[in-house]
């Protein structure tokens, strides 16, 4: 972990070399599980890449996500998402879009990772431009889950209003 202290986002980003999107996503998930800053951020294309998490507030540039992730990874606290089934990957000349379902012991339910990759013809490899982690809601549960979210958001908004009034 001491070596990780000398790492910067600039020294990590765009350092992975994977000839397929499948291999890139496998590395991305494995690096997160072992809390490897170098390997994890090496999968991203640039400092302006984005990570969208499961919370509506988690829409981070890579620089913002680095700040959050560094604290966790330096404690050895990564996260584990294991791909389930086949990924759907559409390849174009200079980019690819993907959809993968993932399992997590932390959340118990199926997650979904979607995003876009760019192809680097100089190194003949792929890099992540965006990664969006979400939880697909089964249609029969959608109304119930959305009602729970709406109630939560109402309470959250009410709390925000109270805070503003106190200022």
WOMO-V192520 format. One record per backbone hydrogen bond with DSSP energy under -0.5 kcal/mol. CO is the residue of the C=O (numbers start at 1). NH is the residue of the N-H. If there is no record, write none. Layout:
# WOMO-V192520
CO:NH
CO:NH
This chain:
# WOMO-V192520
1:5
2:5
2:6
3:6
4:7
8:12
9:12
9:13
12:15
18:126
20:24
21:25
22:26
23:27
24:28
25:29
26:30
27:31
28:32
29:33
30:34
31:36
32:35
32:79
35:37
36:40
37:41
38:42
39:43
40:43
41:14
41:44
42:16
43:128
44:14
46:49
47:62
47:63
49:62
50:131
51:53
51:60
52:133
55:58
57:59
58:53
60:51
61:65
62:66
63:67
64:68
65:69
66:70
67:71
68:72
69:73
70:74
71:75
72:75
72:77
73:76
76:78
79:81
81:83
82:103
84:101
87:89
88:99
89:91
90:97
94:119
95:92
96:117
97:90
98:115
99:88
100:113
101:84
102:111
103:82
104:108
107:109
111:102
112:114
112:134
113:100
114:132
115:98
116:129
116:130
117:96
118:127
119:121
120:124
120:125
125:120
127:118
128:45
129:50
130:116
131:52
131:133
132:114
134:112
134:136
136:138
138:141
138:142
139:142
141:145
142:146
143:147
144:148
145:149
146:150
147:151
148:152
149:153
150:154
151:155
152:156
153:157
154:158
155:159
156:160
157:161
158:162
159:163
160:164
161:165
162:166
163:167
